[in-house]
Amino acid sequence: MPEHLPQFEIHVDGQHFTVHQSSMTGVQIKALVGKDAQYQLFEEIAGNAEDKLIGDNDSVAIRNGLHFYTVVSASFGLHRGPRWM
């Protein structure tokens, strides 16, 4: 009888994925949406808590309903506020 693989439903950049790993690295999660090291990965945290930055080699315990998003690394801190006015 075949062994039943665990199944987890997660979202990355608004896309739905079914994965069978109970643990994934940031690189593996970003690969689902074709993103590389130029992108930072964040786990969305419910409520007013700050979203969690996930490093490429960080291991994430996967569970149903997790939401992640990617952001181009170079976009942080550029052209904010009236400094360039």
Biopython code that builds the backbone (N, CA, C, O; Angstrom):
import numpy as np
from Bio.PDB.StructureBuilder import StructureBuilder

atoms = [
    (1, "MET", "N", (0.842, -1.185, 0.000)),
    (1, "MET", "CA", (0.000, 0.000, 0.000)),
    (1, "MET", "C", (0.884, 1.245, 0.000)),
    (1, "MET", "O", (1.795, 1.344, 0.823)),
    (2, "PRO", "N", (0.636, 2.208, -0.914)),
    (2, "PRO", "CA", (1.506, 3.395, -0.973)),
    (2, "PRO", "C", (1.381, 4.254, 0.277)),
    (2, "PRO", "O", (0.314, 4.376, 0.878)),
    (3, "GLU", "N", (2.509, 4.838, 0.641)),
    (3, "GLU", "CA", (2.546, 5.722, 1.810)),
    (3, "GLU", "C", (1.897, 7.058, 1.462)),
    (3, "GLU", "O", (2.153, 7.612, 0.393)),
    (4, "HIS", "N", (1.067, 7.574, 2.350)),
    (4, "HIS", "CA", (0.395, 8.855, 2.125)),
    (4, "HIS", "C", (1.356, 9.996, 2.448)),
    (4, "HIS", "O", (1.879, 10.084, 3.559)),
    (5, "LEU", "N", (1.582, 10.865, 1.466)),
    (5, "LEU", "CA", (2.442, 12.028, 1.669)),
    (5, "LEU", "C", (1.641, 13.142, 2.321)),
    (5, "LEU", "O", (0.469, 13.335, 1.998)),
    (6, "PRO", "N", (2.264, 13.878, 3.237)),
    (6, "PRO", "CA", (1.564, 15.039, 3.806)),
    (6, "PRO", "C", (1.305, 16.060, 2.700)),
    (6, "PRO", "O", (2.043, 16.124, 1.717)),
    (7, "GLN", "N", (0.283, 16.830, 2.867)),
    (7, "GLN", "CA", (-0.080, 17.832, 1.865)),
    (7, "GLN", "C", (-0.393, 19.136, 2.569)),
    (7, "GLN", "O", (-1.196, 19.170, 3.501)),
    (8, "PHE", "N", (0.251, 20.224, 2.115)),
    (8, "PHE", "CA", (0.063, 21.529, 2.716)),
    (8, "PHE", "C", (-0.320, 22.533, 1.637)),
    (8, "PHE", "O", (0.233, 22.515, 0.537)),
    (9, "GLU", "N", (-1.259, 23.400, 1.953)),
    (9, "GLU", "CA", (-1.705, 24.447, 1.043)),
    (9, "GLU", "C", (-1.085, 25.768, 1.504)),
    (9, "GLU", "O", (-1.352, 26.228, 2.614)),
    (10, "ILE", "N", (-0.255, 26.376, 0.645)),
    (10, "ILE", "CA", (0.383, 27.652, 0.971)),
    (10, "ILE", "C", (0.181, 28.619, -0.200)),
    (10, "ILE", "O", (-0.224, 28.216, -1.290)),
    (11, "HIS", "N", (0.470, 29.899, 0.045)),
    (11, "HIS", "CA", (0.372, 30.937, -0.985)),
    (11, "HIS", "C", (1.684, 31.719, -1.040)),
    (11, "HIS", "O", (2.248, 32.091, -0.011)),
    (12, "VAL", "N", (2.153, 31.958, -2.259)),
    (12, "VAL", "CA", (3.354, 32.768, -2.471)),
    (12, "VAL", "C", (3.021, 33.780, -3.562)),
    (12, "VAL", "O", (2.605, 33.407, -4.659)),
    (13, "ASP", "N", (3.206, 35.057, -3.256)),
    (13, "ASP", "CA", (2.903, 36.134, -4.211)),
    (13, "ASP", "C", (1.494, 35.995, -4.784)),
    (13, "ASP", "O", (1.269, 36.237, -5.969)),
    (14, "GLY", "N", (0.558, 35.604, -3.934)),
    (14, "GLY", "CA", (-0.829, 35.495, -4.351)),
    (14, "GLY", "C", (-1.179, 34.235, -5.113)),
    (14, "GLY", "O", (-2.334, 34.047, -5.495)),
    (15, "GLN", "N", (-0.214, 33.374, -5.340)),
    (15, "GLN", "CA", (-0.455, 32.118, -6.051)),
    (15, "GLN", "C", (-0.593, 30.971, -5.054)),
    (15, "GLN", "O", (0.119, 30.916, -4.052)),
    (16, "HIS", "N", (-1.511, 30.062, -5.342)),
    (16, "HIS", "CA", (-1.770, 28.913, -4.474)),
    (16, "HIS", "C", (-0.871, 27.740, -4.873)),
    (16, "HIS", "O", (-0.710, 27.442, -6.057)),
    (17, "PHE", "N", (-0.286, 27.078, -3.863)),
    (17, "PHE", "CA", (0.549, 25.906, -4.116)),
    (17, "PHE", "C", (0.201, 24.801, -3.126)),
    (17, "PHE", "O", (-0.102, 25.065, -1.962)),
    (18, "THR", "N", (0.247, 23.569, -3.602)),
    (18, "THR", "CA", (0.151, 22.394, -2.735)),
    (18, "THR", "C", (1.549, 21.800, -2.674)),
    (18, "THR", "O", (2.113, 21.423, -3.701)),
    (19, "VAL", "N", (2.107, 21.717, -1.472)),
    (19, "VAL", "CA", (3.454, 21.168, -1.290)),
    (19, "VAL", "C", (3.381, 19.967, -0.354)),
    (19, "VAL", "O", (2.435, 19.824, 0.420)),
    (20, "HIS", "N", (4.392, 19.110, -0.438)),
    (20, "HIS", "CA", (4.405, 17.895, 0.364)),
    (20, "HIS", "C", (5.528, 17.878, 1.401)),
    (20, "HIS", "O", (5.663, 16.915, 2.156)),
    (21, "GLN", "N", (6.330, 18.940, 1.440)),
    (21, "GLN", "CA", (7.416, 19.024, 2.411)),
    (21, "GLN", "C", (6.884, 19.666, 3.699)),
    (21, "GLN", "O", (6.123, 20.632, 3.654)),
    (22, "SER", "N", (7.289, 19.122, 4.824)),
    (22, "SER", "CA", (6.889, 19.722, 6.103)),
    (22, "SER", "C", (7.850, 20.837, 6.511)),
    (22, "SER", "O", (7.591, 21.568, 7.466)),
    (23, "SER", "N", (8.962, 20.962, 5.782)),
    (23, "SER", "CA", (9.936, 22.019, 6.024)),
    (23, "SER", "C", (10.535, 22.424, 4.679)),
    (23, "SER", "O", (10.885, 21.573, 3.863)),
    (24, "MET", "N", (10.646, 23.735, 4.459)),
    (24, "MET", "CA", (11.238, 24.251, 3.221)),
    (24, "MET", "C", (12.138, 25.431, 3.558)),
    (24, "MET", "O", (11.910, 26.130, 4.546)),
    (25, "THR", "N", (13.156, 25.650, 2.740)),
    (25, "THR", "CA", (14.020, 26.815, 2.910)),
    (25, "THR", "C", (13.433, 27.991, 2.135)),
    (25, "THR", "O", (12.542, 27.824, 1.302)),
    (26, "GLY", "N", (13.947, 29.172, 2.424)),
    (26, "GLY", "CA", (13.532, 30.347, 1.690)),
    (26, "GLY", "C", (13.753, 30.198, 0.192)),
    (26, "GLY", "O", (12.911, 30.610, -0.606)),
    (27, "VAL", "N", (14.882, 29.613, -0.194)),
    (27, "VAL", "CA", (15.189, 29.393, -1.611)),
    (27, "VAL", "C", (14.132, 28.494, -2.251)),
    (27, "VAL", "O", (13.675, 28.766, -3.361)),
    (28, "GLN", "N", (13.745, 27.428, -1.558)),
    (28, "GLN", "CA", (12.748, 26.504, -2.101)),
    (28, "GLN", "C", (11.386, 27.189, -2.266)),
    (28, "GLN", "O", (10.691, 26.961, -3.256)),
    (29, "ILE", "N", (11.014, 28.018, -1.308)),
    (29, "ILE", "CA", (9.726, 28.711, -1.390)),
    (29, "ILE", "C", (9.754, 29.721, -2.543)),
    (29, "ILE", "O", (8.797, 29.807, -3.313)),
    (30, "LYS", "N", (10.842, 30.481, -2.663)),
    (30, "LYS", "CA", (10.949, 31.455, -3.754)),
    (30, "LYS", "C", (10.959, 30.765, -5.109)),
    (30, "LYS", "O", (10.449, 31.322, -6.082)),
    (31, "ALA", "N", (11.523, 29.576, -5.196)),
    (31, "ALA", "CA", (11.582, 28.843, -6.463)),
    (31, "ALA", "C", (10.184, 28.502, -6.982)),
    (31, "ALA", "O", (9.994, 28.352, -8.189)),
    (32, "LEU", "N", (9.215, 28.378, -6.090)),
    (32, "LEU", "CA", (7.846, 28.085, -6.523)),
    (32, "LEU", "C", (7.312, 29.155, -7.470)),
    (32, "LEU", "O", (6.510, 28.862, -8.357)),
    (33, "VAL", "N", (7.759, 30.401, -7.280)),
    (33, "VAL", "CA", (7.302, 31.508, -8.131)),
    (33, "VAL", "C", (8.420, 32.035, -9.026)),
    (33, "VAL", "O", (8.314, 33.133, -9.573)),
    (34, "GLY", "N", (9.483, 31.261, -9.174)),
    (34, "GLY", "CA", (10.556, 31.626, -10.091)),
    (34, "GLY", "C", (11.394, 32.801, -9.653)),
    (34, "GLY", "O", (11.954, 33.504, -10.495)),
    (35, "LYS", "N", (11.497, 33.035, -8.354)),
    (35, "LYS", "CA", (12.295, 34.161, -7.838)),
    (35, "LYS", "C", (13.650, 33.650, -7.337)),
    (35, "LYS", "O", (13.764, 32.534, -6.831)),
    (36, "ASP", "N", (14.666, 34.492, -7.492)),
    (36, "ASP", "CA", (16.024, 34.120, -7.112)),
    (36, "ASP", "C", (16.547, 34.977, -5.965)),
    (36, "ASP", "O", (15.770, 35.597, -5.238)),
    (37, "ALA", "N", (17.868, 35.006, -5.807)),
    (37, "ALA", "CA", (18.502, 35.710, -4.689)),
    (37, "ALA", "C", (18.311, 37.223, -4.739)),
    (37, "ALA", "O", (18.568, 37.894, -3.740)),
    (38, "GLN", "N", (17.872, 37.781, -5.861)),
    (38, "GLN", "CA", (17.602, 39.222, -5.944)),
    (38, "GLN", "C", (16.373, 39.600, -5.128)),
    (38, "GLN", "O", (16.132, 40.782, -4.881)),
    (39, "TYR", "N", (15.606, 38.623, -4.713)),
    (39, "TYR", "CA", (14.353, 38.864, -4.005)),
    (39, "TYR", "C", (14.458, 38.443, -2.548)),
    (39, "TYR", "O", (15.108, 37.449, -2.223)),
    (40, "GLN", "N", (13.821, 39.198, -1.686)),
    (40, "GLN", "CA", (13.681, 38.821, -0.284)),
    (40, "GLN", "C", (12.311, 38.184, -0.112)),
    (40, "GLN", "O", (11.355, 38.548, -0.796)),
    (41, "LEU", "N", (12.227, 37.232, 0.803)),
    (41, "LEU", "CA", (10.990, 36.508, 1.066)),
    (41, "LEU", "C", (10.486, 36.876, 2.457)),
    (41, "LEU", "O", (11.255, 36.915, 3.417)),
    (42, "PHE", "N", (9.189, 37.146, 2.554)),
    (42, "PHE", "CA", (8.568, 37.454, 3.833)),
    (42, "PHE", "C", (7.387, 36.532, 4.068)),
    (42, "PHE", "O", (6.653, 36.190, 3.140)),
    (43, "GLU", "N", (7.212, 36.132, 5.327)),
    (43, "GLU", "CA", (6.013, 35.419, 5.736)),
    (43, "GLU", "C", (5.049, 36.455, 6.287)),
    (43, "GLU", "O", (5.407, 37.246, 7.159)),
    (44, "GLU", "N", (3.824, 36.448, 5.774)),
    (44, "GLU", "CA", (2.810, 37.365, 6.278)),
    (44, "GLU", "C", (2.375, 36.912, 7.667)),
    (44, "GLU", "O", (2.017, 35.752, 7.868)),
    (45, "ILE", "N", (2.411, 37.841, 8.625)),
    (45, "ILE", "CA", (2.004, 37.567, 9.992)),
    (45, "ILE", "C", (0.682, 38.288, 10.237)),
    (45, "ILE", "O", (0.552, 39.478, 9.951)),
    (46, "ALA", "N", (-0.290, 37.562, 10.767)),
    (46, "ALA", "CA", (-1.625, 38.132, 10.995)),
    (46, "ALA", "C", (-1.582, 39.258, 12.023)),
    (46, "ALA", "O", (-0.690, 39.318, 12.869)),
    (47, "GLY", "N", (-2.560, 40.142, 11.930)),
    (47, "GLY", "CA", (-2.667, 41.235, 12.890)),
    (47, "GLY", "C", (-1.686, 42.343, 12.606)),
    (47, "GLY", "O", (-1.291, 42.572, 11.462)),
    (48, "ASN", "N", (-1.295, 43.033, 13.674)),
    (48, "ASN", "CA", (-0.397, 44.177, 13.546)),
    (48, "ASN", "C", (1.075, 43.819, 13.672)),
    (48, "ASN", "O", (1.936, 44.697, 13.637)),
    (49, "ALA", "N", (1.366, 42.531, 13.818)),
    (49, "ALA", "CA", (2.765, 42.111, 13.953)),
    (49, "ALA", "C", (3.504, 42.323, 12.633)),
    (49, "ALA", "O", (2.915, 42.244, 11.555)),
    (50, "GLU", "N", (4.796, 42.590, 12.739)),
    (50, "GLU", "CA", (5.628, 42.793, 11.556)),
    (50, "GLU", "C", (5.802, 41.467, 10.819)),
    (50, "GLU", "O", (6.008, 40.430, 11.449)),
    (51, "ASP", "N", (5.721, 41.494, 9.479)),
    (51, "ASP", "CA", (5.940, 40.298, 8.685)),
    (51, "ASP", "C", (7.372, 39.815, 8.907)),
    (51, "ASP", "O", (8.271, 40.604, 9.200)),
    (52, "LYS", "N", (7.566, 38.512, 8.763)),
    (52, "LYS", "CA", (8.850, 37.891, 9.090)),
    (52, "LYS", "C", (9.706, 37.696, 7.844)),
    (52, "LYS", "O", (9.282, 37.052, 6.885)),
    (53, "LEU", "N", (10.927, 38.263, 7.866)),
    (53, "LEU", "CA", (11.884, 38.067, 6.788)),
    (53, "LEU", "C", (12.419, 36.640, 6.866)),
    (53, "LEU", "O", (12.850, 36.190, 7.927)),
    (54, "ILE", "N", (12.390, 35.932, 5.739)),
    (54, "ILE", "CA", (12.885, 34.562, 5.663)),
    (54, "ILE", "C", (14.133, 34.571, 4.787)),
    (54, "ILE", "O", (14.058, 34.887, 3.599)),
    (55, "GLY", "N", (15.271, 34.228, 5.365)),
    (55, "GLY", "CA", (16.518, 34.159, 4.604)),
    (55, "GLY", "C", (16.532, 32.967, 3.667)),
    (55, "GLY", "O", (15.784, 32.009, 3.864)),
    (56, "ASP", "N", (17.378, 33.020, 2.649)),
    (56, "ASP", "CA", (17.442, 31.935, 1.672)),
    (56, "ASP", "C", (17.703, 30.580, 2.305)),
    (56, "ASP", "O", (17.153, 29.575, 1.854)),
    (57, "ASN", "N", (18.529, 30.532, 3.337)),
    (57, "ASN", "CA", (18.873, 29.260, 3.975)),
    (57, "ASN", "C", (18.068, 28.982, 5.239)),
    (57, "ASN", "O", (18.279, 27.963, 5.898)),
    (58, "ASP", "N", (17.141, 29.886, 5.583)),
    (58, "ASP", "CA", (16.288, 29.666, 6.756)),
    (58, "ASP", "C", (15.299, 28.554, 6.462)),
    (58, "ASP", "O", (14.755, 28.465, 5.362)),
    (59, "SER", "N", (15.074, 27.710, 7.452)),
    (59, "SER", "CA", (14.110, 26.627, 7.326)),
    (59, "SER", "C", (12.771, 27.075, 7.911)),
    (59, "SER", "O", (12.721, 27.639, 9.004)),
    (60, "VAL", "N", (11.702, 26.821, 7.184)),
    (60, "VAL", "CA", (10.360, 27.206, 7.613)),
    (60, "VAL", "C", (9.537, 25.940, 7.824)),
    (60, "VAL", "O", (9.468, 25.089, 6.937)),
    (61, "ALA", "N", (8.917, 25.812, 8.985)),
    (61, "ALA", "CA", (8.000, 24.695, 9.238)),
    (61, "ALA", "C", (6.712, 24.992, 8.476)),
    (61, "ALA", "O", (6.000, 25.948, 8.784)),
    (62, "ILE", "N", (6.426, 24.168, 7.487)),
    (62, "ILE", "CA", (5.281, 24.404, 6.608)),
    (62, "ILE", "C", (4.006, 23.864, 7.256)),
    (62, "ILE", "O", (3.973, 22.762, 7.804)),
    (63, "ARG", "N", (2.958, 24.690, 7.170)),
    (63, "ARG", "CA", (1.631, 24.273, 7.639)),
    (63, "ARG", "C", (0.593, 24.924, 6.721)),
    (63, "ARG", "O", (0.886, 25.892, 6.018)),
    (64, "ASN", "N", (-0.586, 24.391, 6.741)),
    (64, "ASN", "CA", (-1.655, 24.909, 5.884)),
    (64, "ASN", "C", (-1.917, 26.382, 6.165)),
    (64, "ASN", "O", (-1.904, 26.831, 7.312)),
    (65, "GLY", "N", (-2.155, 27.118, 5.089)),
    (65, "GLY", "CA", (-2.586, 28.507, 5.216)),
    (65, "GLY", "C", (-1.487, 29.537, 5.318)),
    (65, "GLY", "O", (-1.785, 30.720, 5.478)),
    (66, "LEU", "N", (-0.224, 29.140, 5.231)),
    (66, "LEU", "CA", (0.846, 30.141, 5.274)),
    (66, "LEU", "C", (0.817, 30.987, 4.005)),
    (66, "LEU", "O", (0.531, 30.497, 2.913)),
    (67, "HIS", "N", (1.119, 32.268, 4.181)),
    (67, "HIS", "CA", (1.188, 33.208, 3.055)),
    (67, "HIS", "C", (2.562, 33.869, 3.058)),
    (67, "HIS", "O", (3.037, 34.344, 4.090)),
    (68, "PHE", "N", (3.188, 33.891, 1.889)),
    (68, "PHE", "CA", (4.500, 34.498, 1.704)),
    (68, "PHE", "C", (4.426, 35.475, 0.536)),
    (68, "PHE", "O", (3.560, 35.363, -0.331)),
    (69, "TYR", "N", (5.356, 36.439, 0.530)),
    (69, "TYR", "CA", (5.479, 37.333, -0.622)),
    (69, "TYR", "C", (6.942, 37.686, -0.812)),
    (69, "TYR", "O", (7.740, 37.619, 0.122)),
    (70, "THR", "N", (7.281, 38.063, -2.041)),
    (70, "THR", "CA", (8.656, 38.432, -2.362)),
    (70, "THR", "C", (8.725, 39.915, -2.716)),
    (70, "THR", "O", (7.754, 40.506, -3.189)),
    (71, "VAL", "N", (9.904, 40.500, -2.473)),
    (71, "VAL", "CA", (10.167, 41.905, -2.770)),
    (71, "VAL", "C", (11.594, 41.994, -3.301)),
    (71, "VAL", "O", (12.503, 41.356, -2.769)),
    (72, "VAL", "N", (11.783, 42.784, -4.345)),
    (72, "VAL", "CA", (13.138, 42.982, -4.867)),
    (72, "VAL", "C", (13.983, 43.619, -3.766)),
    (72, "VAL", "O", (13.592, 44.638, -3.197)),
    (73, "SER", "N", (15.119, 43.037, -3.468)),
    (73, "SER", "CA", (15.962, 43.506, -2.371)),
    (73, "SER", "C", (16.337, 44.971, -2.504)),
    (73, "SER", "O", (16.337, 45.695, -1.509)),
    (74, "ALA", "N", (16.654, 45.420, -3.696)),
    (74, "ALA", "CA", (17.125, 46.792, -3.904)),
    (74, "ALA", "C", (16.039, 47.832, -3.689)),
    (74, "ALA", "O", (16.340, 49.026, -3.662)),
    (75, "SER", "N", (14.777, 47.418, -3.533)),
    (75, "SER", "CA", (13.700, 48.402, -3.409)),
    (75, "SER", "C", (13.580, 48.970, -2.000)),
    (75, "SER", "O", (12.854, 49.943, -1.793)),
    (76, "PHE", "N", (14.271, 48.392, -1.035)),
    (76, "PHE", "CA", (14.161, 48.882, 0.336)),
    (76, "PHE", "C", (14.975, 50.153, 0.533)),
    (76, "PHE", "O", (16.165, 50.196, 0.220)),
    (77, "GLY", "N", (14.328, 51.179, 1.051)),
    (77, "GLY", "CA", (15.005, 52.401, 1.428)),
    (77, "GLY", "C", (15.292, 53.365, 0.296)),
    (77, "GLY", "O", (15.956, 54.377, 0.519)),
    (78, "LEU", "N", (14.825, 53.095, -0.895)),
    (78, "LEU", "CA", (15.115, 53.983, -2.019)),
    (78, "LEU", "C", (14.017, 55.020, -2.194)),
    (78, "LEU", "O", (12.833, 54.684, -2.173)),
    (79, "HIS", "N", (14.400, 56.268, -2.364)),
    (79, "HIS", "CA", (13.500, 57.363, -2.713)),
    (79, "HIS", "C", (12.310, 57.504, -1.764)),
    (79, "HIS", "O", (11.175, 57.669, -2.210)),
    (80, "ARG", "N", (12.558, 57.442, -0.502)),
    (80, "ARG", "CA", (11.474, 57.621, 0.479)),
    (80, "ARG", "C", (11.495, 59.028, 1.047)),
    (80, "ARG", "O", (12.558, 59.604, 1.281)),
    (81, "GLY", "N", (10.318, 59.565, 1.263)),
    (81, "GLY", "CA", (10.221, 60.857, 1.929)),
    (81, "GLY", "C", (10.574, 62.013, 1.028)),
    (81, "GLY", "O", (10.838, 61.823, -0.159)),
    (82, "PRO", "N", (10.580, 63.211, 1.581)),
    (82, "PRO", "CA", (10.768, 64.435, 0.791)),
    (82, "PRO", "C", (12.226, 64.757, 0.509)),
    (82, "PRO", "O", (12.511, 65.853, 0.026)),
    (83, "ARG", "N", (13.159, 63.863, 0.785)),
    (83, "ARG", "CA", (14.571, 64.130, 0.633)),
    (83, "ARG", "C", (14.931, 64.571, -0.787)),
    (83, "ARG", "O", (15.841, 65.383, -0.955)),
    (84, "TRP", "N", (14.261, 64.071, -1.789)),
    (84, "TRP", "CA", (14.597, 64.382, -3.158)),
    (84, "TRP", "C", (13.731, 65.490, -3.744)),
    (84, "TRP", "O", (13.769, 65.719, -4.953)),
    (85, "MET", "N", (12.963, 66.171, -2.929)),
    (85, "MET", "CA", (12.077, 67.232, -3.426)),
    (85, "MET", "C", (12.820, 68.539, -3.534)),
    (85, "MET", "O", (12.240, 69.548, -3.934)),
]
sb = StructureBuilder()
sb.init_structure("model")
sb.init_model(0)
sb.init_chain("A")
sb.init_seg("    ")
for serial, (resi, resn, name, xyz) in enumerate(atoms, 1):
    if name == "N":
        sb.init_residue(resn, " ", resi, " ")
    sb.init_atom(name, np.array(xyz, "f"), 0.0, 1.0, " ", f" {name:<3s}", serial, name[0])
structure = sb.get_structure()
